[in-house]
Amino acid sequence: ELQAEWLLGGGAVSLDAGSRIITLKDGSTIQADGIVIASGARARQLPTLAGLSNVFSLRTLSDAQSLAPELVPGSRMAVIGAGFIGAEVAAAAVSRGMEVTMIDTKPVPFAAQLGAEMGAVVAALHAANGVELISSATIEDFYSYEGNVTGLRLSGGRYIAADVVVVG
């Protein structure tokens, strides 16, 4: 296990890199063995999926509240992108009994942020916990019916059925 603690929304105001001490907006401090600076990003948009009711991105509390009712045991989730957000969503969904496939264009997830070796460790953790990771993949087409994505096809021809899609 990574033994990582996620502290979201608190607002860091300073970092002493030498001592690895972070000062938060409320004045409290945290000392860490390692620090990941995730300053946020814009949600990826896929115009093909705009307006479909079972497609989600996750950047805000409201996004999480909209996604929560979809985390149903036995349902199938496709996560597009194996970044931090996509990986967290995949882990949460599989822990709730969902069948999760995470699709990424890169050969090793997190390689740019953590290096290839640590990225492989994170990928192995997800696989050990039941997430299917498809790397070096390109999505060729999406299928929908009555306003919902029903699945997607990869460039190699493989079809992934989906009840929920998260664009991470």
N, C-alpha and C positions, 0 to 999 in steps of 0.2 A: 504494500500500500504506500501511496505517496505521503500520507500524513500531512496533507496540506489543509490549511484553514483559509476559507474564502471570507474576506471582509469587504462587503459591498456597500457602496453609498456613503461611507463615512467621511471621505475626503482627507487625503494625506496633504500636509502642508510642507513637510520637509523630510529629507532622508540624509542620515549620516552614513554614507556607504562604508566607511571604515569599521564602525561599530555595529552596522546593520540595525540601526534604530530608526524607526519611523515615528514622526510626530503627527498625530491626527488633528483634524480641525477642532475637536473638542478639548485639545490639550493633552490627552492621554498619549502614551508612547507604547510602542510594540518593538520587541527585539526579535529578530528572526535568524534562522540558520541560512535561509535563502529567500530571495525576494523576486517576484515577478511583477513588473510594472505593466499593468493592462489598463491603458488610459481610455479605452473605449474606441468604438468605431461606428461608422454608419452601417445600418442593416443592409445586407446585400439584397438587391432587388432583381427578380427574374420576371421581366415583362410578360412572358408566356403564362405565368401563374397568377398574374394580377387579378384580384376579384374572386378567386376560388376560396371557398369557405373553410377548407381543411388545410390551408397553407399558412404557416406562421413564421415570423421572425421573432427573436427574443432580445430586446434591449431594455425594456422598461418593466416595472411592476405590472402595469396594465397588460403588457404582452404575456407575462407569466400567468396572470389570472385568466386570460383568454385561452391559453394552452392547457391549463390544469385539467379541465373536464375531459380533454381528449386523451389523457394518460390512462387508458383503460386496459386492464390485463387481457392478453390475447390479441389485441389490435396490433397492426403493423405500422411502424414508423420508418420513414426514409428521412435521414438527416443529410442535407446537402452541405458539405464542408466539414472538415475535421479540425477546425480551430477550437479555441477554448470554449466558446459558447456551444458550438455543435457537439463537442465532446461531453460537456456537462449535461446537455439535454439528453444525449444518448444514454449516459449513465443513469440519469434519473428515470428515464422511460423504461430501461431494461430492469431496473430495480423494482418497478411497479408491474412487472410481468408482461411487458410489451416485447414483441419481436422487432428488433432494431437493426437497420442496415445504415451504416454511415458511409457516404460516398465522397471521395476526395480526388482532386486532380493530381496531387503530389504523390510521389512514391512512399514517403514517410510523413505521417502527420507531425506537426509541430517542429519539423526540422529547421525551419527558418528561425523560430523563436527559441528552441531549446537545444538544437543540434540533432544530428541524425541518431546518435546513440540514445539520448534521452527520449526522443520522439518514438523510437522503436520500443522503449520500455513502456511508454504511455499506451501505444498501440497494443502491446501484449496484455496490459492490464484490462483494457476494454474487451479484447478477445476472451480473456479468461473469465470475464464477467458476463459474457453472452452477446456482446455487440459484434455484428459482422462488419468488418471494415473492408471496403473495396477501394484500393489505392490505384493511382495512375488511371483513373476512369474519367470518361467523358459521357455526359448525358446527351443522348441524341434526340429523344422525344419524350413528351409527357402525354399521358392519356387521362381524360376526364369524362365524367358523366354527371349530369344534373348539378353542375357547379362545384364538384369535388374532384380532386385528383384521385385517380384509381391506381395509377402506377406510372412507371417510367422505364424507358429502354436505354440501355447503355450502348455505346458505339460498337461494342463487340457482339451485340444482339441480345444480351441477357435482359430479361424483363424482371423488374422489382415491383411487386404489388405493394400498395400503400393505402392505409386508412388516414394517415396523418403525414404531412410533409413539413419539416422544419428547415428553413433556409438559414444556415448558420454562417 
